[in-house]
Protein backbone atom coordinates (compact mmCIF):
# COMPACT_ATOMS: atom_id res chain seq x y z
CA UNK A 1 0.00 0.00 0.00
CA UNK A 2 1.24 3.46 -0.86
CA UNK A 3 -0.07 6.76 0.44
CA UNK A 4 0.92 10.33 -0.33
CA UNK A 5 -1.03 13.53 0.00
CA UNK A 6 -2.11 13.17 -3.63
CA UNK A 7 -2.89 9.51 -4.15
CA UNK A 8 -3.70 6.26 -2.32
CA UNK A 9 -3.13 3.05 -4.22
CA UNK A 10 -2.90 -0.66 -3.62
CA UNK A 11 -2.47 -3.71 -5.84
CA UNK A 12 -3.26 -7.40 -5.52
CA UNK A 13 -2.59 -10.49 -7.61
CA UNK A 14 -2.84 -14.24 -7.46
CA UNK A 15 -1.86 -16.74 -10.17
CA UNK A 16 -4.21 -18.86 -12.18
CA UNK A 17 -5.27 -21.97 -10.30
CA UNK A 18 -2.61 -24.71 -10.45
CA UNK A 19 0.15 -22.29 -11.56
CA UNK A 20 3.20 -21.55 -9.42
CA UNK A 21 3.87 -18.09 -10.90
CA UNK A 22 1.64 -15.27 -12.08
CA UNK A 23 1.79 -14.27 -15.73
CA UNK A 24 0.49 -10.79 -14.85
CA UNK A 25 2.85 -8.19 -13.43
CA UNK A 26 2.32 -4.61 -12.35
CA UNK A 27 4.33 -1.63 -11.20
CA UNK A 28 3.52 1.80 -9.86
CA UNK A 29 5.50 4.69 -8.46
CA UNK A 30 5.11 8.39 -7.88
CA UNK A 31 7.08 11.60 -7.62
CA UNK A 32 5.95 15.02 -6.47
CA UNK A 33 4.75 15.71 -10.02
CA UNK A 34 3.22 12.47 -11.26
CA UNK A 35 2.04 8.94 -10.57
CA UNK A 36 2.67 6.20 -13.13
CA UNK A 37 1.16 2.72 -13.21
CA UNK A 38 1.61 -0.18 -15.62
CA UNK A 39 0.11 -3.64 -15.95
CA UNK A 40 1.25 -6.43 -18.24
CA UNK A 41 -0.53 -9.71 -18.90
CA UNK A 42 1.87 -12.18 -20.51
CA UNK A 43 0.24 -14.37 -23.15
CA UNK A 44 -0.86 -17.69 -21.74
CA UNK A 45 0.25 -18.46 -18.19
CA UNK A 46 3.21 -19.79 -16.27
CA UNK A 47 6.92 -19.03 -16.65
CA UNK A 48 6.90 -17.71 -20.23
CA UNK A 49 4.04 -15.34 -19.44
CA UNK A 50 5.86 -14.21 -16.29
CA UNK A 51 9.05 -13.56 -18.30
CA UNK A 52 7.17 -11.41 -20.83
CA UNK A 53 5.26 -9.37 -18.25
CA UNK A 54 8.40 -8.91 -16.14
CA UNK A 55 10.23 -7.44 -19.15
CA UNK A 56 7.52 -4.78 -19.38
CA UNK A 57 7.68 -3.95 -15.68
CA UNK A 58 11.47 -3.59 -15.84
CA UNK A 59 11.15 -1.06 -18.67
CA UNK A 60 8.60 1.03 -16.78
CA UNK A 61 10.75 0.98 -13.64
CA UNK A 62 13.68 2.35 -15.65
CA UNK A 63 11.85 4.91 -17.81
CA UNK A 64 8.81 6.07 -15.82
CA UNK A 65 9.89 9.71 -16.13
CA UNK A 66 9.24 9.59 -19.90
CA UNK A 67 5.85 10.21 -21.51
CA UNK A 68 3.41 7.32 -21.83
CA UNK A 69 3.83 6.98 -25.60
CA UNK A 70 7.61 6.61 -25.26
CA UNK A 71 7.29 4.11 -22.42
CA UNK A 72 4.89 1.82 -24.30
CA UNK A 73 7.16 1.92 -27.36
CA UNK A 74 10.06 0.80 -25.16
CA UNK A 75 7.89 -1.98 -23.70
CA UNK A 76 7.11 -3.21 -27.19
CA UNK A 77 10.82 -3.39 -28.07
CA UNK A 78 11.55 -5.27 -24.83
CA UNK A 79 9.12 -8.00 -25.90
CA UNK A 80 10.96 -8.85 -29.11
CA UNK A 81 11.77 -12.59 -29.06
CA UNK A 82 9.54 -13.10 -26.01
CA UNK A 83 6.03 -14.54 -25.90
CA UNK A 84 4.23 -11.18 -25.97
CA UNK A 85 1.94 -9.39 -23.55
CA UNK A 86 -1.11 -7.20 -23.23
CA UNK A 87 0.14 -3.92 -21.76
CA UNK A 88 -1.55 -0.84 -20.32
CA UNK A 89 0.09 2.24 -18.83
CA UNK A 90 -1.32 5.39 -17.33
CA UNK A 91 0.31 8.47 -15.90
CA UNK A 92 -1.37 11.05 -13.67
CA UNK A 93 -0.01 14.59 -13.74
CA UNK A 94 -1.02 16.17 -10.45
CA UNK A 95 -0.54 19.83 -11.33
CA UNK A 96 -2.61 19.79 -14.54
CA UNK A 97 -5.04 17.13 -13.19
CA UNK A 98 -4.56 15.17 -16.38
CA UNK A 99 -4.36 11.42 -16.92
CA UNK A 100 -2.62 9.97 -19.99
CA UNK A 101 -3.45 6.37 -20.92
CA UNK A 102 -2.30 3.84 -23.52
CA UNK A 103 -3.18 0.17 -23.86
CA UNK A 104 -2.81 -2.75 -26.24
CA UNK A 105 -4.73 -5.85 -25.23
CA UNK A 106 -7.48 -6.82 -22.85
CA UNK A 107 -6.61 -4.84 -19.72
CA UNK A 108 -9.36 -2.65 -18.29
CA UNK A 109 -9.17 0.80 -16.73
CA UNK A 110 -11.96 2.79 -15.06
CA UNK A 111 -11.89 6.30 -13.62
CA UNK A 112 -14.89 7.40 -11.59
CA UNK A 113 -15.31 11.06 -10.62
CA UNK A 114 -17.34 12.64 -7.78
CA UNK A 115 -19.67 14.08 -10.44
CA UNK A 116 -20.67 10.45 -11.25
CA UNK A 117 -18.83 10.37 -14.58
CA UNK A 118 -17.23 7.02 -15.47
CA UNK A 119 -14.35 7.06 -17.94
CA UNK A 120 -13.67 3.69 -19.53
CA UNK A 121 -11.25 3.66 -22.48
CA UNK A 122 -12.19 0.74 -24.71
CA UNK A 123 -9.49 -1.94 -24.82
CA UNK A 124 -7.50 -2.11 -28.06
CA UNK A 125 -7.28 -5.60 -29.52
CA UNK A 126 -3.89 -7.25 -29.81
CA UNK A 127 -0.70 -7.50 -27.79
CA UNK A 128 2.88 -6.24 -27.80
CA UNK A 129 5.47 -8.53 -29.36
CA UNK A 130 8.23 -6.27 -30.65
CA UNK A 131 6.62 -5.76 -34.05
CA UNK A 132 6.05 -2.14 -35.20
CA UNK A 133 2.70 -0.81 -33.99
CA UNK A 134 0.75 2.41 -33.83
CA UNK A 135 -0.20 3.24 -30.24
CA UNK A 136 -3.34 5.11 -29.27
CA UNK A 137 -2.59 7.44 -26.35
CA UNK A 138 -5.58 9.15 -24.75
CA UNK A 139 -5.77 12.12 -22.38
CA UNK A 140 -8.43 12.75 -19.76
CA UNK A 141 -8.88 15.44 -17.18
CA UNK A 142 -9.85 14.22 -13.73
CA UNK A 143 -11.47 15.68 -10.65
CA UNK A 144 -10.05 15.59 -7.16
CA UNK A 145 -11.38 12.67 -5.10
CA UNK A 146 -11.76 10.40 -8.11
CA UNK A 147 -11.51 6.62 -7.81
CA UNK A 148 -9.74 4.33 -10.28
CA UNK A 149 -9.57 0.63 -10.98
CA UNK A 150 -7.14 -1.18 -13.28
CA UNK A 151 -7.38 -4.95 -13.83
CA UNK A 152 -6.34 -7.83 -16.04
CA UNK A 153 -8.88 -9.92 -17.94
CA UNK A 154 -8.74 -12.59 -15.24
CA UNK A 155 -10.88 -10.32 -13.04
CA UNK A 156 -14.50 -10.72 -14.17
CA UNK A 157 -16.48 -7.85 -12.67
CA UNK A 158 -20.07 -6.69 -12.77
CA UNK A 159 -21.59 -3.34 -11.78
CA UNK A 160 -18.33 -1.38 -11.97
CA UNK A 161 -19.99 2.00 -11.51
CA UNK A 162 -21.83 0.75 -8.44
CA UNK A 163 -18.58 -0.52 -6.95
CA UNK A 164 -16.52 2.61 -7.64
CA UNK A 165 -19.26 4.99 -6.51
CA UNK A 166 -19.61 3.35 -3.10
CA UNK A 167 -16.17 2.16 -1.93
CA UNK A 168 -14.71 4.39 0.76
CA UNK A 169 -11.31 2.80 1.42
CA UNK A 170 -8.65 0.63 -0.19
CA UNK A 171 -9.47 -2.12 2.31
CA UNK A 172 -13.13 -2.12 1.28
CA UNK A 173 -12.15 -2.15 -2.40
CA UNK A 174 -9.92 -5.20 -1.82
CA UNK A 175 -12.62 -7.08 0.06
CA UNK A 176 -15.23 -6.48 -2.62
CA UNK A 177 -12.96 -7.28 -5.55
CA UNK A 178 -11.61 -10.44 -3.97
CA UNK A 179 -15.14 -11.82 -3.86
CA UNK A 180 -14.49 -12.65 -7.54
CA UNK A 181 -11.20 -14.43 -6.88
CA UNK A 182 -12.46 -17.97 -6.31
CA UNK A 183 -14.15 -18.04 -9.74
CA UNK A 184 -10.96 -17.13 -11.60
CA UNK A 185 -9.85 -19.13 -14.63
CA UNK A 186 -6.80 -16.94 -15.30
CA UNK A 187 -4.23 -14.86 -13.43
CA UNK A 188 -6.14 -12.39 -11.23
CA UNK A 189 -4.65 -8.89 -10.85
CA UNK A 190 -6.05 -5.52 -9.89
CA UNK A 191 -4.84 -2.10 -8.77
CA UNK A 192 -7.22 0.40 -7.23
CA UNK A 193 -6.89 3.81 -5.74
CA UNK A 194 -8.12 7.27 -4.89
CA UNK A 195 -6.77 10.49 -6.43
CA UNK A 196 -7.02 13.40 -4.00
Beta strands, then each sheet from edge to edge (+ up, - down):
strand 1: 2-3
strand 2: 7-14
strand 3: 24-30
strand 4: 34-42
strand 5: 85-93
strand 6: 98-104
strand 7: 108-112
strand 8: 118-119
strand 9: 137-141
strand 10: 146-151
strand 11: 188-195
sheet 1: 1+ 2- 11+ 10- 7+ 8-
sheet 2: 3+ 4- 5+ 6- 9+
end
